[in-house]
Amino acid sequence: MSILKSDNPTPSAVSPSPFLSLVENGDLAPQAHVHSTTVESWVSDIAALTQPTEIVWCDGSVGQWDSLTKQMIAQGTLIRLNPEWRPNSFLARSDPADVARVEDRTFICSVEESDAGPTNNWRSPEDMKAELTPLFAGSMRGRTMYVVPFSMGPVGGPLSQIGVQITDSPYVVISMALMTRIGTPVFDLITEDTEWVPALHSVGYPLVDDNGVSRDDVSWPHNPLKYISHFPETREIWSFGSGYGGNALLGKKCFALRIASVMARDEGWMAEHMLLIKVTSPEHRVFHVAAAFPSACGKTNLAMLKPSIPGWKVETIGDDIVWMRPGPDGKLRAINPERGFFGVAPGTGIETNHTAVETMWGNTIFTNVALRDDGDVWWEGLTPNPPAHLIDWQGNDWTPDSTTPAAHPNARFTVTADQCPSIAAEWEAPEGVVIDAIVFGGRRPSTVPLVSQSKNWAHGVFVGATMASETTAAAVGQVGRLRHDPFAMLPFVGYNMADYFQHWLDMGETLGENAPPIFQVNWFRKDDEGSYIWPGFAENSRVLEWIIRRLEGDVAARQTPIGGLPLEHELNIAGLDISESQLHTLLWLDKEAWIAEADETEQYFGTLGADRIPDALSDELARLRAGLAKLA
């Protein structure tokens, strides 16, 4: 199976790519598929600044894929896995100092500081570019500059957007080939009038210094100094120093959320950190549900859910990012703008998410997992029992008696979505799918019930704005702490968070009666002994069942100050080992806990700027308090 599409899938192994040109005096040879002088001028300017040895215009061909992977194997960046176990797949080991998002080095460079807001690191565009330009100067000496045209969403689709990434990392190129649609078809769309996002990236490890002295390359080049900078007004991304994940794959969080959220605000749509699924009931009625979950809250498991209850079917459209826009009929339509999955490996296993494991059968890039003696990969949670011996993610011998994990906690797999056994036929529909419900979730050991339905759109926005959850390995140094994560977008909103809340409220006004109902779920409620009450995983289909039946009007809800809660006899727990007392706890409104929650919410809103929080959300908080006061 070929991963990259090409009109000429079997080019000569010795012939150069037709999109390769040498840099001579800072000028670029004309490219056959580049129809935009703006693109050519930008590439020429960046080449003059970064001074690469050569430039490759990425056409998305199999030939380029093979050439780059062979190059990285020779360099030590990739290890080819045993093709009998994992065909056309590779293992990469990053530098231990470059293993996750660097939120403290991620900047929103809006013209006004107030437009970035208190949840973002702000620098003025002028200051940031003055700081970055000397770092990028000569940063690609001795290296190849790759020009990667990419489409977020189906190429040419009405909800899709285009970017062009410049990078000096071949690892980034092949990862972008899996995560986005890259190559000549995208270049063909870019004319003089086409809007596109310029995304500049360098690992910051030139092979020739200012004096012309060369040094050897390393298997994972990076720079101790890292910047991931976004310029909302000019729709630019500049990333320096990191070669890892969303720091370097600029189509992902940088474009698809931080820049796209600004575009969405300005143009009247929504760019959200959400999964997207198709749910089919036993009566063969189809519903589409978008759901926002912070990391480590069961997001991928829900995106690839295998229902435990008969007659229900869940299919995957997206696992991480959703773009939603009102369609011609006024209803909210959504696409998954990504081509692939960039998933956390540890905890993904044959018992917890068999669908995800099946998706990685081949054509996959694994980063910072362990290597088995037979040339396959392993990580904590993949199988119930670990192998007797492994090579860990840092290249050291590992056994079950080792005191360090075999895989890094933020180890990843990168694979195209079309390999997923549960992928829906509509996953690449250019016009998107109609959203029937929106779900917010989080990891809450107490207070928040298993499931509730918001009273209306404004109340649903209040629920999204007050989401809180335990943190993950991606948030360095904060594992296990509870932090507010509104809409699961805390690290990803490209502008002021309070203004983002207002945009959600504005979208409700635009959608009117077509606004989908909003629900909240919490799979992680614990009992007094600290044990989880709800079994989770496949059994979460029972909560989906209740949500769908609410959409159909087939089940009632007990109206409370926090929204509609299931009647205990109408939540399907048949066959589960859940007592009446435990069910009551799952669906119980703890008045005192919610009074404390309201106080904490007021304090949190204060950190976002009390004068900027929309009045509608302050009104919802007042209604919550008034409703709680009336409870016995």
C-alpha positions in Angstrom: 0.0 0.0 0.0 1.4 3.4 -1.0 1.1 6.2 1.4 1.7 9.1 -0.9 -0.3 9.5 -4.1 1.5 10.3 -7.3 0.7 10.3 -11.0 4.0 8.6 -11.5 4.2 6.2 -8.5 7.4 4.4 -9.6 10.0 7.0 -10.5 13.5 5.9 -11.1 15.4 5.4 -7.9 18.4 7.3 -9.3 16.6 10.2 -10.9 16.2 13.4 -8.9 12.8 14.7 -7.9 11.4 17.1 -10.6 10.8 19.6 -7.8 14.4 19.9 -6.7 16.4 23.0 -7.5 19.7 24.3 -6.3 19.9 27.8 -4.6 22.0 30.1 -6.7 22.6 33.6 -5.4 19.4 33.4 -3.5 17.3 32.8 -6.6 15.0 29.8 -7.3 14.4 28.0 -10.5 10.7 28.3 -11.6 8.6 25.4 -10.5 6.2 23.7 -12.9 3.3 23.6 -10.5 3.7 26.9 -8.7 1.2 29.4 -10.0 1.7 32.1 -7.3 4.4 34.6 -7.4 3.6 35.3 -3.8 4.6 31.7 -2.9 7.8 31.9 -5.0 8.7 35.3 -3.5 8.2 34.0 0.0 10.3 30.9 -0.5 13.0 33.0 -2.1 13.0 35.4 0.8 13.2 32.6 3.4 16.0 30.9 1.4 18.0 34.1 1.4 17.5 34.3 5.1 18.2 30.7 6.1 20.7 29.8 3.4 20.0 26.2 2.7 22.2 24.1 0.4 19.3 23.1 -1.8 15.5 23.3 -2.0 13.1 20.5 -2.5 9.5 21.3 -3.6 7.5 18.4 -2.2 5.2 16.9 -4.8 3.7 14.2 -2.5 5.1 11.3 -4.6 6.1 7.8 -3.5 9.6 8.5 -4.8 10.1 11.4 -2.4 8.8 9.4 0.5 11.2 6.5 -0.2 14.1 8.9 -0.7 13.5 10.7 2.5 12.9 7.6 4.6 16.1 6.0 3.3 18.0 9.2 4.0 16.8 9.3 7.6 17.6 5.6 8.1 21.2 6.3 7.0 21.3 9.3 9.3 20.0 7.3 12.3 16.8 9.4 12.6 14.6 6.4 11.6 14.8 2.7 12.3 12.9 0.6 9.8 10.7 -1.9 11.6 10.4 -5.6 10.8 8.2 -5.6 7.6 6.7 -8.9 8.6 5.2 -7.3 11.7 4.8 -3.7 10.7 5.3 -3.1 7.0 6.5 0.2 5.7 6.8 1.5 9.3 9.5 3.3 11.2 10.7 4.2 14.7 12.1 7.6 15.6 13.8 8.5 18.8 13.8 12.2 19.6 16.3 14.0 21.8 15.2 13.7 25.5 15.1 17.5 25.5 12.5 17.6 22.7 9.6 15.3 23.6 6.4 17.3 23.9 4.7 20.6 23.3 6.5 23.6 24.9 3.6 25.7 26.1 5.9 28.1 27.9 7.6 28.8 24.6 4.4 29.2 22.5 3.5 32.7 21.7 0.5 34.6 20.3 2.0 37.7 18.6 -1.1 39.9 18.1 -0.7 43.6 17.6 -2.5 44.4 20.9 -1.6 42.4 24.0 -5.2 42.4 25.2 -6.1 40.4 22.0 -3.9 37.6 23.1 -5.4 37.6 26.6 -4.1 36.2 29.9 -4.1 32.6 28.9 -1.5 33.1 26.1 2.1 34.2 26.1 2.2 37.5 24.2 4.9 39.3 22.2 4.4 42.1 19.8 4.9 41.0 16.1 7.7 43.5 15.7 9.6 42.4 18.8 9.1 38.7 18.0 10.3 38.9 14.4 13.3 41.0 15.6 14.1 38.2 18.0 13.5 35.4 15.6 15.1 36.7 12.4 18.7 36.5 13.7 18.0 32.9 14.8 16.6 31.9 11.4 19.5 33.6 9.7 21.8 30.9 8.4 19.8 28.2 10.3 19.6 25.9 7.3 23.2 26.1 6.2 24.3 22.7 5.0 20.7 21.5 5.0 17.9 21.0 2.5 14.9 23.3 2.7 11.7 21.5 2.0 8.6 23.4 0.7 5.5 21.5 1.7 2.2 22.6 0.2 -0.6 21.2 2.4 -4.4 21.2 2.6 -6.3 21.1 5.8 -9.4 19.2 4.8 -10.1 17.6 1.4 -8.2 19.4 -1.4 -10.5 22.1 -2.8 -13.3 21.5 -0.3 -15.5 24.5 0.7 -14.5 24.1 4.4 -10.8 23.5 3.7 -7.8 25.8 4.0 -4.4 25.8 2.5 -0.9 26.3 4.0 2.7 26.1 2.8 5.3 24.9 5.3 9.0 25.5 4.9 11.1 23.1 7.0 14.6 21.7 7.2 13.4 18.5 8.8 12.7 15.5 6.6 11.0 13.9 9.6 8.5 16.8 9.5 8.0 16.3 5.8 7.0 12.6 6.0 4.9 13.3 9.1 3.0 16.1 7.3 2.4 13.7 4.4 0.5 11.5 6.9 -1.2 14.2 8.8 -2.3 16.5 5.9 -2.9 16.3 2.2 0.4 17.5 0.6 1.9 17.8 -2.9 1.3 19.0 -6.4 -2.6 19.0 -6.2 -2.3 21.6 -3.5 0.2 23.7 -5.4 -2.3 23.6 -8.4 -4.9 25.3 -6.2 -2.7 28.3 -5.2 -3.1 31.2 -7.6 -2.4 34.8 -7.2 -5.7 35.3 -5.5 -5.6 32.3 -3.2 -5.3 32.8 0.6 -2.8 30.6 2.2 -1.0 30.4 5.5 2.8 30.7 5.4 4.4 28.3 8.1 8.1 28.6 8.6 10.0 25.9 10.6 13.6 25.2 11.4 15.2 22.8 13.9 17.8 25.5 14.5 20.8 23.2 14.0 22.8 24.5 11.0 25.6 22.2 9.8 27.9 25.2 8.8 28.5 28.1 11.1 29.0 31.8 10.3 32.7 31.2 9.6 32.1 28.4 7.2 33.1 25.6 9.7 31.2 22.4 9.2 30.0 20.0 11.8 28.4 16.5 11.6 24.7 16.1 11.8 23.0 14.2 14.6 20.1 11.8 14.5 17.6 14.3 16.1 18.7 17.9 15.5 17.1 20.6 17.6 18.0 23.7 19.5 17.8 24.3 23.2 16.1 27.6 22.5 12.6 27.1 21.2 9.9 29.3 19.8 6.5 28.5 18.4 5.1 31.8 17.4 1.8 32.7 15.8 0.9 36.0 14.1 -2.9 36.2 14.0 -3.3 39.3 11.9 -1.0 38.2 9.1 -1.9 34.4 9.5 1.8 33.4 9.9 3.5 30.7 11.9 7.2 30.8 12.8 8.6 27.8 14.7 12.2 27.5 15.7 14.2 24.9 17.6 11.9 21.9 18.0 11.5 18.9 15.7 8.7 17.3 17.7 5.0 16.9 17.2 2.8 20.0 17.1 5.9 22.2 17.6 7.0 21.3 14.1 4.0 19.8 12.3 2.6 23.3 11.8 -0.6 22.1 10.2 -1.8 20.6 13.4 -2.3 22.8 16.6 -0.5 25.8 15.1 -2.7 26.2 12.0 -5.7 24.0 12.6 -6.4 25.6 16.0 -4.4 28.7 16.9 -4.5 30.4 13.5 -7.7 28.8 12.4 -9.6 29.9 15.6 -8.8 33.5 14.6 -9.8 32.9 11.0 -13.0 31.3 12.3 -13.8 34.3 14.6 -13.3 36.7 11.7 -15.2 34.7 9.2 -18.1 33.2 11.2 -17.1 29.6 11.8 -15.5 27.4 14.5 -12.1 25.7 14.8 -12.3 23.3 17.8 -10.2 20.7 19.6 -12.9 18.0 19.2 -13.4 14.4 18.0 -16.1 13.7 15.4 -18.1 10.5 15.2 -21.0 9.1 13.3 -23.5 7.2 15.5 -26.0 4.8 14.0 -28.9 3.6 16.2 -30.5 0.1 16.0 -33.3 1.8 14.0 -30.6 2.8 11.4 -31.0 6.5 12.2 -27.7 8.4 11.8 -26.3 11.1 14.1 -23.1 13.1 14.1 -21.5 14.1 17.4 -18.6 16.4 18.0 -16.9 16.1 21.5 -14.3 18.1 23.3 -12.0 16.3 25.8 -8.7 17.4 27.2 -5.8 14.9 26.8 -6.1 11.6 28.8 -9.9 11.8 29.1 -10.9 9.0 26.7 -10.9 11.1 23.6 -9.4 8.6 21.2 -11.4 5.8 22.8 -14.6 7.6 22.1 -13.5 8.5 18.6 -12.9 4.7 17.9 -15.6 3.3 20.2 -16.9 -0.2 19.8 -20.2 -0.1 21.5 -20.9 -2.8 24.1 -24.7 -2.7 23.6 -26.4 -4.5 20.7 -27.5 -2.7 17.6 -25.4 0.5 18.0 -22.6 1.5 15.7 -20.0 4.2 16.0 -17.7 5.2 13.1 -14.8 7.6 13.2 -14.6 10.9 11.3 -11.9 12.6 13.3 -10.1 12.1 16.6 -8.7 15.5 17.5 -9.8 18.6 15.5 -13.1 19.7 14.0 -13.9 22.7 11.8 -17.6 23.7 11.8 -19.4 26.2 9.6 -23.1 26.9 9.0 -24.2 25.3 5.8 -26.6 26.6 3.1 -29.5 25.1 5.2 -28.4 27.0 8.3 -27.3 23.8 10.1 -23.8 23.4 11.5 -21.6 21.3 9.2 -18.2 19.9 10.2 -15.1 18.3 8.7 -12.0 16.7 10.2 -9.3 19.0 8.7 -6.6 16.4 9.2 -5.6 13.4 7.1 -4.2 11.3 9.9 -3.9 10.5 13.6 -1.1 11.8 15.8 -2.0 9.8 18.9 -0.5 9.1 22.3 0.8 5.5 22.3 1.0 4.7 26.0 -2.3 3.5 27.3 -3.5 2.6 23.8 -3.8 -1.1 23.8 -5.5 -4.2 22.6 -7.8 -4.1 25.6 -8.5 -0.4 25.8 -8.6 0.6 22.1 -8.3 -2.4 19.8 -9.4 -0.2 16.8 -6.5 2.2 17.2 -4.0 -0.8 17.5 -5.5 -2.2 14.3 -5.1 1.1 12.6 -1.3 1.0 13.1 -0.8 -2.4 11.3 1.6 -0.7 8.9 2.5 2.6 7.2 3.1 4.2 10.6 5.7 6.4 12.2 6.3 5.7 15.8 8.2 8.2 18.0 9.7 7.4 21.4 8.2 4.0 21.8 10.2 0.9 22.7 11.8 -1.5 20.2 11.2 -5.3 20.5 13.8 -7.9 19.8 11.9 -9.0 16.8 11.9 -5.5 15.2 8.4 -4.5 16.2 7.3 -1.9 18.8 5.9 -1.9 22.3 4.7 0.6 24.9 3.1 0.6 28.3 -0.5 -0.5 27.9 -0.2 -2.1 24.4 -0.4 -5.6 25.9 -1.2 -6.8 29.4 2.3 -8.1 29.9 5.5 -6.5 28.7 8.1 -8.5 26.7 11.1 -9.9 28.6 13.5 -7.5 26.9 13.2 -4.3 24.9 15.3 -1.4 23.8 13.7 1.6 25.4 12.9 5.0 23.8 16.4 6.3 24.6 18.1 3.3 23.0 18.9 1.5 26.3 18.3 -2.1 27.3 15.0 -2.5 29.3 13.3 -5.3 31.2 10.2 -5.5 33.3 12.4 -4.9 36.3 13.6 -1.6 35.0 12.7 1.5 37.0 12.1 3.7 34.0 9.3 3.4 31.4 10.1 1.6 28.1 8.2 4.3 26.1 8.1 8.0 26.9 4.7 8.9 28.4 4.1 11.2 25.5 5.3 8.7 22.8 3.3 9.0 19.6 2.0 7.2 16.5 1.4 8.9 13.2 -0.8 7.1 10.7 -3.4 8.0 8.0 -7.0 7.9 9.1 -8.1 5.8 6.1 -6.4 2.8 7.7 -8.8 3.0 10.7 -11.2 0.0 10.6 -13.9 2.2 12.0 -13.5 5.1 9.6 -16.8 6.5 8.3 -17.5 6.7 4.5 -18.2 10.4 5.0 -14.9 11.2 6.7 -13.6 13.0 3.6 -16.9 14.5 2.4 -15.9 18.1 1.3 -19.1 19.6 2.4 -18.9 18.0 5.9 -21.6 16.4 8.0 -24.4 18.0 10.0 -23.7 18.2 13.7 -26.5 16.8 15.8 -25.0 17.2 19.3 -21.9 18.7 20.9 -20.4 17.0 24.0 -18.0 18.4 26.6 -16.0 16.1 28.9 -13.3 16.1 31.5 -11.6 14.1 34.2 -13.4 14.9 37.4 -13.3 12.5 40.4 -16.3 14.3 42.0 -19.0 16.9 41.5 -19.7 16.5 37.8 -22.4 13.8 37.0 -21.9 11.1 34.4 -24.0 12.9 31.8 -26.2 16.0 31.7 -27.9 18.1 29.0 -27.5 21.8 28.9 -30.6 23.9 29.1 -29.9 25.9 26.0 -27.0 27.1 23.8 -25.9 29.8 26.2 -25.9 27.4 29.1 -23.9 25.0 27.0 -21.3 27.7 26.3 -21.1 28.2 30.1 -20.5 24.4 30.6 -17.8 24.5 27.9 -16.2 27.6 29.5 -16.1 26.0 32.9 -14.5 22.7 31.9 -11.8 21.5 34.2 -9.7 18.3 34.1 -6.6 16.6 35.4 -3.5 17.2 33.3 -1.4 15.0 31.2 2.2 14.3 30.2 2.0 16.9 27.5 1.6 19.6 30.2 5.1 19.3 31.7 5.3 19.2 35.5 1.6 19.3 36.1 0.6 15.7 36.0 -2.3 14.9 38.3 -3.3 18.5 39.0 -6.7 19.9 38.3 -6.7 22.8 36.0 -9.4 24.7 34.1 -9.4 23.9 30.4 -12.3 25.7 28.7 -13.6 23.8 25.7 -10.4 21.7 25.9 -8.8 24.8 24.1 -6.7 26.3 26.8 -3.3 25.9 24.9 -4.9 26.3 21.5 -7.1 29.5 21.3 -5.2 32.0 19.1 -6.8 35.0 20.8 -8.3 36.3 24.0 -10.2 33.4 25.8 -13.0 35.6 26.9 -13.5 36.8 23.3 -13.5 33.2 22.3 -16.4 32.6 24.7 -18.2 35.5 23.1 -17.6 33.9 19.6 -19.4 30.8 20.8 -22.3 32.9 22.0 -22.4 34.7 18.7 -22.4 31.4 16.8 -25.5 30.4 18.8 -27.2 33.6 17.6 -26.2 32.8 14.0 -27.5 29.2 14.2 -30.7 30.1 16.1 -33.0 27.1 16.2 -30.5 25.1 14.2 -28.0 25.2 17.1 -27.2 21.6 18.2 -27.9 20.5 21.8 -24.9 20.5 24.1 -24.2 17.8 26.7 -21.5 17.2 29.4 -20.1 13.8 30.3 -17.7 12.6 33.0 -16.5 9.0 32.8 -14.2 9.5 35.8 -16.4 9.9 38.9 -14.9 8.0 41.9 -16.3 6.6 45.1 -15.2 7.2 48.6 -12.5 4.6 48.3 -11.0 6.4 45.2 -12.2 3.7 42.7 -13.9 4.6 39.4 -17.6 3.9 39.5 -18.3 3.9 35.7 -16.5 1.2 33.7 -15.8 3.5 30.8 -14.4 2.4 27.4 -16.9 0.4 25.4 -19.6 1.0 28.1 -19.5 4.7 27.3 -21.8 3.7 24.4 -24.6 3.6 27.0 -24.1 7.3 27.7 -24.2 7.9 23.9 -27.4 5.9 23.8 -29.0 8.2 26.3 -27.8 11.3 24.4 -29.2 10.0 21.1 -32.5 9.1 22.8 -32.7 12.6 24.1 -32.2 14.0 20.6 -35.0 11.7 19.5 -37.2 12.7 22.4 -37.5 9.1 23.6 -36.2 9.6 27.2 -36.9 12.3 29.8 -34.5 14.3 31.9 -34.7 15.6 35.4 -34.3 19.3 35.2 -31.8 20.7 37.7 -29.7 23.9 38.1 -26.9 22.2 36.2 -29.0 20.9 33.4 -31.0 17.8 32.5 -30.0 14.6 34.3 -31.1 11.1 33.3 -33.9 9.5 35.2 -32.1 6.6 36.9 -34.3 3.9 35.4 -33.8 5.3 31.8 -30.0 5.0 31.8 -29.2 1.6 30.4 -27.0 -0.2 32.9 -28.2 -3.7 32.1 -25.5 -6.3 32.7 -23.2 -3.8 34.5 -22.0 -4.3 38.0 -23.3 -1.0 39.3 -25.4 -0.8 42.4 -28.4 1.5 43.0 -26.2 3.5 45.3 -23.4 3.9 42.8 -25.9 4.9 40.1 -27.3 7.5 42.4 -23.8 8.8 42.9 -23.1 9.0 39.2 -26.3 11.0 38.6 -26.4 13.0 41.9 -26.3 16.7 42.1 -24.2 17.5 45.2 -25.5 21.0 46.2 -22.5 21.9 48.4 -20.0 20.8 45.9 -21.7 22.8 43.2 -21.8 25.9 45.4 -18.1 25.5 45.8 -17.8 25.0 42.0 -19.7 28.3 41.4 -17.3 30.1 43.7 -14.3 28.6 41.9 -15.9 29.5 38.5 -16.2 33.2 39.6 -12.6 33.2 40.6 -11.5 31.7 37.3 -13.6 34.1 35.3 -11.8 36.8 37.2 -8.4 35.6 36.0 -9.7 36.0 32.4 -10.6 39.6 33.0 -14.0 40.2 34.7 -14.6 43.2 32.4 -14.2 41.0 29.3 -16.2 37.9 30.3 -19.5 38.0 28.3 -22.5 39.1 30.4 -24.4 36.0 29.2 -21.9 33.8 31.1 -22.1 35.9 34.2 -25.8 35.6 34.0 -25.5 31.8 33.7 -23.4 31.8 36.9 -26.0 33.8 38.7 -28.7 31.5 37.5 -26.7 28.5 38.8 -26.3 30.0 42.2 -30.0 31.0 42.4 -31.1 27.5 41.4 -28.8 25.9 43.9 -30.1 28.1 46.6 -33.6 26.8 46.0 -32.6 23.2 46.5 -33.4 21.5 49.8 
